Amino acid sequence: MDKRNIKSQVAMEFMLLVGIALFIILILFTLFANHMQSLRTEKEQRVAESMAFKLQKELNLAATVADGYQREIYVPPELDGIAYTLSYEYDCWHVPGGGVSATRVPCNDPTANFNASRLRISTGGFQPTVQIPKTVGELTFGINRIRKENGTVYLNN
């Protein structure tokens, strides 16, 4: 073999090895990126559920203690750098005099009987929802005042 053919073969083999190495690096990078996304998703779910359960615990405590209970809690605008929103769902029913069947009605209906409420924390990817006791008022970001008077839990009132 002459020198030019050997140099060409070495150059081709080198380019082939560089191509294989780049392909392996690309595969490893893709696997790493997928793993990091999975970790971020797990963290988002964990912090959203943790905040939902923390707020549920605070409101359940206020509902079960005696009148005169007061407490301030801080609801951060972000959870470990993750933006989220707070929303409420209410279930209201009208139960006729006999109490046999119930009809779902808007909560502002004067015949409505309050049944349940839920607090939802939405992070975009997750929306954990927890059952909470009946409250007057809603939680907001920042400092929230919780108090109980005459058997009713008030938020920021």
C-alpha positions as CSV (number, residue, x, y, z in Angstrom):
1,M,0.0,0.0,0.0
2,D,1.2,3.4,-0.7
3,K,1.4,6.2,1.9
4,R,-1.6,8.1,0.5
5,N,-3.9,5.1,0.9
6,I,-2.7,4.5,4.4
7,K,-3.3,8.2,5.3
8,S,-6.8,8.1,3.7
9,Q,-7.7,4.9,5.6
10,V,-6.4,6.4,8.9
11,A,-8.5,9.6,8.3
12,M,-11.6,7.5,7.4
13,E,-11.2,5.4,10.6
14,F,-10.6,8.5,12.7
15,M,-13.8,10.1,11.3
16,L,-15.7,6.9,11.9
17,L,-14.6,6.8,15.5
18,V,-15.4,10.5,16.0
19,G,-18.9,9.8,14.6
20,I,-19.4,6.9,16.9
21,A,-18.2,8.8,19.9
22,L,-20.5,11.8,19.0
23,F,-23.5,9.4,18.6
24,I,-22.7,7.8,22.0
25,I,-22.4,11.2,23.6
26,L,-25.8,12.2,22.0
27,I,-27.5,9.1,23.4
28,L,-26.0,9.7,26.9
29,F,-27.1,13.4,26.8
30,T,-30.6,12.4,25.8
31,L,-30.8,9.8,28.7
32,F,-29.5,12.4,31.1
33,A,-32.0,15.1,30.0
34,N,-34.9,12.6,30.3
35,H,-33.8,11.7,33.8
36,M,-33.5,15.3,34.8
37,Q,-37.0,16.0,33.5
38,S,-38.3,13.0,35.4
39,L,-36.7,14.4,38.6
40,R,-38.2,17.9,38.0
41,T,-41.7,16.3,37.5
42,E,-41.4,14.3,40.7
43,K,-40.3,17.4,42.6
44,E,-43.2,19.4,41.2
45,Q,-45.7,16.7,42.3
46,R,-44.1,16.3,45.7
47,V,-44.1,20.0,46.6
48,A,-47.6,20.6,45.3
49,E,-49.0,17.7,47.3
50,S,-47.0,18.8,50.3
51,M,-48.5,22.3,50.2
52,A,-52.0,20.9,49.7
53,F,-51.7,18.6,52.7
54,K,-50.2,21.4,54.8
55,L,-53.0,23.8,54.1
56,Q,-55.6,21.0,54.6
57,K,-54.0,20.3,58.0
58,E,-54.2,23.9,59.1
59,L,-57.8,24.3,58.1
60,N,-58.8,21.0,59.7
61,L,-57.1,22.1,62.9
62,A,-59.0,25.4,62.9
63,A,-62.3,23.5,62.3
64,T,-61.7,21.1,65.2
65,V,-60.5,23.5,68.0
66,A,-62.6,25.7,70.2
67,D,-63.9,29.1,69.3
68,G,-61.3,31.9,69.8
69,Y,-58.6,30.1,67.8
70,Q,-56.4,32.4,65.8
71,R,-53.3,31.8,63.7
72,E,-51.3,33.4,60.9
73,I,-49.8,31.2,58.2
74,Y,-47.6,32.1,55.2
75,V,-48.6,30.8,51.8
76,P,-45.6,31.4,49.5
77,P,-46.1,32.5,45.9
78,E,-43.8,29.8,44.6
79,L,-42.9,26.3,45.9
80,D,-39.2,25.7,45.5
81,G,-39.2,28.0,42.4
82,I,-42.4,26.4,40.9
83,A,-45.3,28.8,40.3
84,Y,-48.8,27.6,41.3
85,T,-52.3,28.8,41.8
86,L,-54.9,28.2,44.5
87,S,-58.5,27.5,43.6
88,Y,-61.6,26.2,45.4
89,E,-64.4,23.9,44.5
90,Y,-67.7,23.9,46.4
91,D,-70.5,21.3,46.4
92,C,-73.9,22.6,47.3
93,W,-77.2,20.7,47.4
94,H,-80.8,21.4,47.9
95,V,-82.5,18.8,50.1
96,P,-86.3,19.0,50.0
97,G,-88.4,18.8,53.2
98,G,-88.6,15.0,53.2
99,G,-84.8,14.7,52.8
100,V,-85.2,11.8,50.4
101,S,-83.4,13.2,47.3
102,A,-81.0,16.0,46.8
103,T,-80.4,18.2,43.8
104,R,-77.2,20.0,43.1
105,V,-77.7,23.8,43.1
106,P,-75.4,26.8,42.8
107,C,-73.9,27.7,46.2
108,N,-75.4,31.2,46.1
109,D,-78.9,29.7,45.9
110,P,-80.8,30.5,49.2
111,T,-82.0,26.9,49.4
112,A,-78.5,25.4,49.1
113,N,-77.1,23.2,51.8
114,F,-73.3,23.3,51.9
115,N,-71.9,19.9,51.5
116,A,-68.1,20.0,50.9
117,S,-65.3,22.1,49.6
118,R,-62.0,21.3,48.1
119,L,-58.8,23.2,47.7
120,R,-56.8,22.7,44.5
121,I,-53.2,23.6,44.0
122,S,-52.3,23.8,40.3
123,T,-48.7,23.8,39.1
124,G,-49.4,23.3,35.5
125,G,-48.4,19.7,35.5
126,F,-50.2,18.6,38.6
127,Q,-53.4,19.6,40.4
128,P,-53.6,17.9,43.8
129,T,-57.0,18.5,45.4
130,V,-57.8,18.1,49.1
131,Q,-61.0,18.1,51.0
132,I,-61.3,21.1,53.4
133,P,-63.8,22.2,56.0
134,K,-66.3,24.9,55.2
135,T,-64.6,28.3,55.5
136,V,-65.6,31.9,55.0
137,G,-63.0,33.6,52.9
138,E,-60.1,32.2,50.9
139,L,-56.4,31.7,51.2
140,T,-54.1,34.0,49.3
141,F,-50.4,34.2,48.7
142,G,-48.6,35.9,51.6
143,I,-49.7,36.0,55.2
144,N,-53.2,34.6,55.9
145,R,-55.1,35.0,59.1
146,I,-57.2,32.0,60.3
147,R,-59.7,32.3,63.1
148,K,-62.6,30.5,64.5
149,E,-65.7,32.2,65.9
150,N,-69.1,30.8,66.6
151,G,-68.2,27.5,65.0
152,T,-67.1,29.0,61.7
153,V,-63.6,29.2,60.3
154,Y,-62.7,32.6,58.8
155,L,-59.9,33.2,56.4
156,N,-58.5,36.7,56.1
157,N,-61.7,38.3,57.5
